[in-house]
């Protein structure tokens, strides 16, 4: 995935809701309807799945400037994984346009 350029992030995120989280705060959970995607303004986010046996599998760690969850949002699917802040983070939410 290509990060959103910093100038465009600021322009786009000015009117978007923000999630401000602390370490281990959930941003979304596996199976929740994907109603938009996210851009990390500050911090790091872990995207992971929990197996049926309760084991966590980290799929990706995203940093400031990265976008994530856009595929599920564009396809109108549920999130296939969960996302949580790895440190204090500010994440802009871009709702789907339907």
DRENPAVEX-992511 format. One record per atom (N, C-alpha, C): residue number from 0; residue in three letters; z, y, x. Coordinates in Angstrom, 1 decimal, decimal comma. Example, Ala and Ser with C-alpha at 12.3 -4.5 7.8 and 13.67 -1.06 7.14 Angstrom:
BEGIN
LOZA resi resn     zz     yy     xx
LOZA    0  ALA    7,8   -5,7   13,2
LOZA    0  ALA    7,8   -4,5   12,3
LOZA    0  ALA    7,8   -3,3   13,2
LOZA    1  SER    7,1   -2,2   12,8
LOZA    1  SER    7,1   -1,1   13,7
LOZA    1  SER    7,9    0,0   12,9
This chain:
BEGIN
LOZA resi resn     zz     yy     xx
LOZA    0  UNK    0,0   -1,2    0,8
LOZA    0  UNK    0,0    0,0    0,0
LOZA    0  UNK    0,0    1,2    0,9
LOZA    1  UNK   -0,7    2,2    0,4
LOZA    1  UNK   -0,8    3,5    1,2
LOZA    1  UNK    0,2    4,5    0,6
LOZA    2  UNK    1,1    5,0    1,5
LOZA    2  UNK    2,1    6,0    1,1
LOZA    2  UNK    1,4    7,2    0,5
LOZA    3  UNK    2,1    7,9   -0,4
LOZA    3  UNK    1,6    9,1   -1,0
LOZA    3  UNK    1,8   10,2    0,0
LOZA    4  UNK    0,7   11,1    0,3
LOZA    4  UNK    0,9   12,1    1,3
LOZA    4  UNK    2,0   13,1    0,9
LOZA    5  UNK    2,8   13,5    1,9
LOZA    5  UNK    4,0   14,4    1,6
LOZA    5  UNK    3,7   15,6    0,7
LOZA    6  UNK    2,7   16,3    0,9
LOZA    6  UNK    2,4   17,5    0,1
LOZA    6  UNK    2,1   17,1   -1,3
LOZA    7  UNK    1,4   16,0   -1,5
LOZA    7  UNK    1,1   15,5   -2,9
LOZA    7  UNK    2,4   15,0   -3,6
LOZA    8  UNK    3,3   14,4   -2,8
LOZA    8  UNK    4,6   13,9   -3,3
LOZA    8  UNK    5,4   15,1   -3,9
LOZA    9  UNK    5,5   16,2   -3,2
LOZA    9  UNK    6,2   17,3   -3,7
LOZA    9  UNK    5,6   17,9   -4,9
LOZA   10  UNK    4,3   18,0   -5,0
LOZA   10  UNK    3,6   18,5   -6,1
LOZA   10  UNK    3,8   17,6   -7,3
LOZA   11  UNK    3,6   16,3   -7,1
LOZA   11  UNK    3,7   15,4   -8,2
LOZA   11  UNK    5,1   15,2   -8,7
LOZA   12  UNK    6,1   15,2   -7,8
LOZA   12  UNK    7,4   14,9   -8,2
LOZA   12  UNK    8,2   16,1   -8,8
LOZA   13  UNK    7,6   17,2   -8,8
LOZA   13  UNK    8,4   18,4   -9,2
LOZA   13  UNK    8,8   18,3  -10,7
LOZA   14  UNK    8,0   17,7  -11,5
LOZA   14  UNK    8,3   17,5  -13,0
LOZA   14  UNK    8,7   16,1  -13,4
LOZA   15  UNK    8,9   15,2  -12,4
LOZA   15  UNK    9,2   13,8  -12,7
LOZA   15  UNK   10,7   13,6  -12,6
LOZA   16  UNK   11,2   12,7  -13,5
LOZA   16  UNK   12,6   12,3  -13,4
LOZA   16  UNK   12,9   11,7  -12,0
LOZA   17  UNK   14,1   12,0  -11,5
LOZA   17  UNK   14,6   11,4  -10,3
LOZA   17  UNK   15,7   10,5  -10,5
LOZA   18  UNK   15,8    9,4   -9,7
LOZA   18  UNK   16,9    8,5   -9,6
LOZA   18  UNK   17,6    8,8   -8,3
LOZA   19  UNK   18,9    9,2   -8,4
LOZA   19  UNK   19,7    9,4   -7,2
LOZA   19  UNK   20,6    8,3   -7,1
LOZA   20  UNK   20,6    7,5   -6,0
LOZA   20  UNK   21,4    6,3   -6,0
LOZA   20  UNK   22,2    6,2   -4,7
LOZA   21  UNK   23,2    5,4   -4,7
LOZA   21  UNK   24,0    5,0   -3,6
LOZA   21  UNK   23,6    3,6   -3,1
LOZA   22  UNK   24,2    3,2   -2,0
LOZA   22  UNK   23,9    1,8   -1,5
LOZA   22  UNK   24,2    0,8   -2,7
LOZA   23  UNK   23,3   -0,1   -2,9
LOZA   23  UNK   23,3   -1,2   -3,8
LOZA   23  UNK   23,1   -0,8   -5,3
LOZA   24  UNK   22,8    0,5   -5,6
LOZA   24  UNK   22,5    0,8   -6,9
LOZA   24  UNK   21,2    0,2   -7,3
LOZA   25  UNK   21,1   -0,4   -8,5
LOZA   25  UNK   19,8   -1,0   -9,0
LOZA   25  UNK   19,0    0,1   -9,6
LOZA   26  UNK   17,7    0,1   -9,2
LOZA   26  UNK   16,7    1,0   -9,8
LOZA   26  UNK   16,0    0,3  -11,0
LOZA   27  UNK   15,6   -1,0  -10,8
LOZA   27  UNK   15,2   -1,7  -12,0
LOZA   27  UNK   15,5   -3,2  -11,7
LOZA   28  UNK   15,4   -4,0  -12,7
LOZA   28  UNK   15,7   -5,4  -12,6
LOZA   28  UNK   14,5   -6,3  -12,9
LOZA   29  UNK   14,4   -7,5  -12,3
LOZA   29  UNK   13,4   -8,4  -12,6
LOZA   29  UNK   13,3   -8,7  -14,1
LOZA   30  UNK   12,1   -8,7  -14,7
LOZA   30  UNK   11,9   -9,0  -16,1
LOZA   30  UNK   12,0   -7,7  -17,0
LOZA   31  UNK   12,4   -6,6  -16,5
LOZA   31  UNK   12,5   -5,4  -17,2
LOZA   31  UNK   11,0   -4,8  -17,4
LOZA   32  UNK   10,7   -4,3  -18,6
LOZA   32  UNK    9,3   -3,8  -18,8
LOZA   32  UNK    9,0   -2,7  -17,7
LOZA   33  UNK    7,9   -2,7  -17,1
LOZA   33  UNK    7,5   -1,7  -16,1
LOZA   33  UNK    6,8   -0,6  -16,8
LOZA   34  UNK    7,5    0,5  -17,0
LOZA   34  UNK    7,0    1,7  -17,7
LOZA   34  UNK    6,6    2,8  -16,8
LOZA   35  UNK    6,5    2,5  -15,5
LOZA   35  UNK    6,0    3,5  -14,5
LOZA   35  UNK    6,2    3,0  -13,1
LOZA   36  UNK    5,9    3,9  -12,1
LOZA   36  UNK    6,1    3,5  -10,7
LOZA   36  UNK    7,0    4,5  -10,1
LOZA   37  UNK    7,3    4,3   -8,8
LOZA   37  UNK    8,3    5,1   -8,1
LOZA   37  UNK    7,8    5,5   -6,7
LOZA   38  UNK    8,3    6,7   -6,3
LOZA   38  UNK    8,0    7,2   -4,9
LOZA   38  UNK    9,4    7,6   -4,3
LOZA   39  UNK    9,6    7,1   -3,1
LOZA   39  UNK   10,9    7,4   -2,5
LOZA   39  UNK   10,8    8,7   -1,8
LOZA   40  UNK   11,7    9,6   -2,3
LOZA   40  UNK   11,7   11,0   -1,7
LOZA   40  UNK   12,6   11,0   -0,4
LOZA   41  UNK   13,7   10,1   -0,5
LOZA   41  UNK   14,6   10,1    0,6
LOZA   41  UNK   15,3    8,7    0,5
LOZA   42  UNK   15,5    8,1    1,7
LOZA   42  UNK   16,3    6,8    1,7
LOZA   42  UNK   15,4    5,6    1,8
LOZA   43  UNK   16,0    4,4    1,6
LOZA   43  UNK   15,3    3,1    1,7
LOZA   43  UNK   15,6    2,3    0,5
LOZA   44  UNK   14,6    1,5    0,0
LOZA   44  UNK   14,8    0,7   -1,2
LOZA   44  UNK   14,3   -0,7   -0,8
LOZA   45  UNK   15,1   -1,7   -1,3
LOZA   45  UNK   14,8   -3,1   -1,1
LOZA   45  UNK   14,2   -3,7   -2,4
LOZA   46  UNK   13,1   -4,4   -2,4
LOZA   46  UNK   12,6   -5,1   -3,6
LOZA   46  UNK   12,8   -6,6   -3,3
LOZA   47  UNK   13,4   -7,3   -4,3
LOZA   47  UNK   13,8   -8,6   -4,0
LOZA   47  UNK   13,7   -9,4   -5,3
LOZA   48  UNK   13,7  -10,8   -5,2
LOZA   48  UNK   13,8  -11,7   -6,3
LOZA   48  UNK   15,1  -12,6   -6,1
LOZA   49  UNK   15,6  -13,0   -7,2
LOZA   49  UNK   16,7  -14,0   -7,2
LOZA   49  UNK   16,2  -15,3   -7,7
LOZA   50  UNK   16,3  -16,4   -7,0
LOZA   50  UNK   15,9  -17,7   -7,4
LOZA   50  UNK   16,8  -18,3   -8,5
LOZA   51  UNK   16,3  -19,3   -9,1
LOZA   51  UNK   17,1  -20,0  -10,1
LOZA   51  UNK   18,4  -20,6   -9,5
LOZA   52  UNK   18,5  -20,7   -8,2
LOZA   52  UNK   19,7  -21,2   -7,6
LOZA   52  UNK   20,6  -20,0   -7,1
LOZA   53  UNK   20,2  -18,8   -7,4
LOZA   53  UNK   21,0  -17,6   -7,0
LOZA   53  UNK   20,7  -17,1   -5,7
LOZA   54  UNK   19,7  -17,6   -5,0
LOZA   54  UNK   19,4  -17,1   -3,6
LOZA   54  UNK   18,5  -15,9   -3,7
LOZA   55  UNK   18,8  -14,9   -2,9
LOZA   55  UNK   18,0  -13,7   -2,8
LOZA   55  UNK   16,9  -13,8   -1,8
LOZA   56  UNK   15,7  -13,4   -2,2
LOZA   56  UNK   14,5  -13,4   -1,3
LOZA   56  UNK   14,0  -11,9   -1,3
LOZA   57  UNK   14,1  -11,3   -0,1
LOZA   57  UNK   13,6   -9,9    0,1
LOZA   57  UNK   12,1  -10,0    0,2
LOZA   58  UNK   11,4   -9,2   -0,7
LOZA   58  UNK   10,0   -9,2   -0,7
LOZA   58  UNK    9,5   -8,0    0,2
LOZA   59  UNK   10,2   -6,9    0,1
LOZA   59  UNK    9,7   -5,7    0,9
LOZA   59  UNK   10,8   -4,7    1,0
LOZA   60  UNK   10,9   -4,0    2,1
LOZA   60  UNK   11,8   -2,8    2,2
LOZA   60  UNK   10,9   -1,6    2,4
LOZA   61  UNK   11,1   -0,6    1,5
LOZA   61  UNK   10,3    0,6    1,5
LOZA   61  UNK   11,1    1,8    2,0
LOZA   62  UNK   10,4    2,7    2,6
LOZA   62  UNK   11,1    3,9    3,3
LOZA   62  UNK   10,6    5,2    2,6
LOZA   63  UNK   11,2    6,3    3,0
LOZA   63  UNK   10,8    7,6    2,4
LOZA   63  UNK    9,3    7,8    2,5
LOZA   64  UNK    8,7    8,3    1,4
LOZA   64  UNK    7,3    8,5    1,3
LOZA   64  UNK    6,5    7,3    0,7
LOZA   65  UNK    7,2    6,1    0,6
LOZA   65  UNK    6,5    5,0    0,1
LOZA   65  UNK    6,5    5,0   -1,4
LOZA   66  UNK    5,5    4,4   -2,0
LOZA   66  UNK    5,5    4,2   -3,5
LOZA   66  UNK    5,6    2,7   -3,7
LOZA   67  UNK    6,2    2,3   -4,9
LOZA   67  UNK    6,3    0,9   -5,2
LOZA   67  UNK    6,3    0,7   -6,7
LOZA   68  UNK    6,1   -0,5   -7,1
LOZA   68  UNK    6,0   -1,0   -8,5
LOZA   68  UNK    4,8   -0,5   -9,3
LOZA   69  UNK    3,8    0,0   -8,6
LOZA   69  UNK    2,7    0,6   -9,3
LOZA   69  UNK    1,8   -0,5   -9,9
LOZA   70  UNK    1,7   -1,7   -9,3
LOZA   70  UNK    0,9   -2,8   -9,8
LOZA   70  UNK    1,4   -3,2  -11,2
LOZA   71  UNK    2,7   -3,5  -11,3
LOZA   71  UNK    3,2   -3,9  -12,6
LOZA   71  UNK    3,1   -2,9  -13,6
LOZA   72  UNK    3,3   -1,6  -13,2
LOZA   72  UNK    3,2   -0,5  -14,2
LOZA   72  UNK    1,7   -0,3  -14,7
LOZA   73  UNK    0,8   -0,4  -13,8
LOZA   73  UNK   -0,6   -0,2  -14,2
LOZA   73  UNK   -1,1   -1,4  -15,0
LOZA   74  UNK   -0,6   -2,6  -14,8
LOZA   74  UNK   -1,0   -3,8  -15,6
LOZA   74  UNK   -0,2   -3,9  -16,9
LOZA   75  UNK    0,8   -3,1  -17,1
LOZA   75  UNK    1,6   -3,2  -18,3
LOZA   75  UNK    2,4   -4,4  -18,3
LOZA   76  UNK    2,8   -4,9  -17,2
LOZA   76  UNK    3,7   -6,1  -17,1
LOZA   76  UNK    5,1   -5,7  -16,9
LOZA   77  UNK    5,9   -6,8  -16,9
LOZA   77  UNK    7,4   -6,6  -16,5
LOZA   77  UNK    7,5   -6,6  -15,0
LOZA   78  UNK    8,5   -6,0  -14,5
LOZA   78  UNK    8,7   -6,0  -13,0
LOZA   78  UNK    9,0   -7,5  -12,6
LOZA   79  UNK    8,2   -7,9  -11,6
LOZA   79  UNK    8,4   -9,3  -11,2
LOZA   79  UNK    9,5   -9,5  -10,2
LOZA   80  UNK   10,2   -8,4   -9,9
LOZA   80  UNK   11,3   -8,4   -8,9
LOZA   80  UNK   12,3   -7,3   -9,3
LOZA   81  UNK   13,4   -7,2   -8,6
LOZA   81  UNK   14,4   -6,1   -8,7
LOZA   81  UNK   14,3   -5,2   -7,5
LOZA   82  UNK   14,8   -4,0   -7,7
LOZA   82  UNK   14,8   -3,0   -6,6
LOZA   82  UNK   16,2   -2,3   -6,6
LOZA   83  UNK   16,7   -2,2   -5,4
LOZA   83  UNK   18,0   -1,5   -5,2
LOZA   83  UNK   17,9   -0,6   -4,0
LOZA   84  UNK   18,8    0,4   -4,0
LOZA   84  UNK   18,9    1,3   -2,8
LOZA   84  UNK   19,6    0,6   -1,7
LOZA   85  UNK   19,1    0,8   -0,5
LOZA   85  UNK   19,8    0,3    0,7
LOZA   85  UNK   20,7    1,3    1,3
LOZA   86  UNK   20,6    2,5    0,9
LOZA   86  UNK   21,4    3,6    1,4
LOZA   86  UNK   21,3    4,7    0,3
LOZA   87  UNK   22,0    5,8    0,5
LOZA   87  UNK   21,8    6,9   -0,5
LOZA   87  UNK   20,3    7,2   -0,6
LOZA   88  UNK   19,8    7,3   -1,8
LOZA   88  UNK   18,3    7,4   -1,9
LOZA   88  UNK   18,0    8,3   -3,1
LOZA   89  UNK   16,9    9,0   -3,0
LOZA   89  UNK   16,4    9,8   -4,2
LOZA   89  UNK   15,0    9,3   -4,4
LOZA   90  UNK   14,7    8,8   -5,6
LOZA   90  UNK   13,5    8,2   -6,0
LOZA   90  UNK   12,9    8,9   -7,2
LOZA   91  UNK   11,6    9,3   -7,1
LOZA   91  UNK   11,0    9,9   -8,2
LOZA   91  UNK   10,3    8,8   -9,1
LOZA   92  UNK   10,4    9,0  -10,4
LOZA   92  UNK    9,9    8,0  -11,3
LOZA   92  UNK    8,7    8,7  -12,0
LOZA   93  UNK    7,5    8,0  -12,0
LOZA   93  UNK    6,3    8,5  -12,6
LOZA   93  UNK    6,0    7,6  -13,8
LOZA   94  UNK    6,3    8,0  -15,0
LOZA   94  UNK    6,0    7,2  -16,2
LOZA   94  UNK    4,6    6,9  -16,4
LOZA   95  UNK    4,3    5,8  -17,0
LOZA   95  UNK    2,9    5,5  -17,4
LOZA   95  UNK    2,4    6,5  -18,4
LOZA   96  UNK    1,1    6,7  -18,3
LOZA   96  UNK    0,4    7,6  -19,3
LOZA   96  UNK   -0,4    6,7  -20,3
LOZA   97  UNK    0,1    6,6  -21,5
LOZA   97  UNK   -0,6    5,8  -22,5
LOZA   97  UNK   -0,7    6,6  -23,8
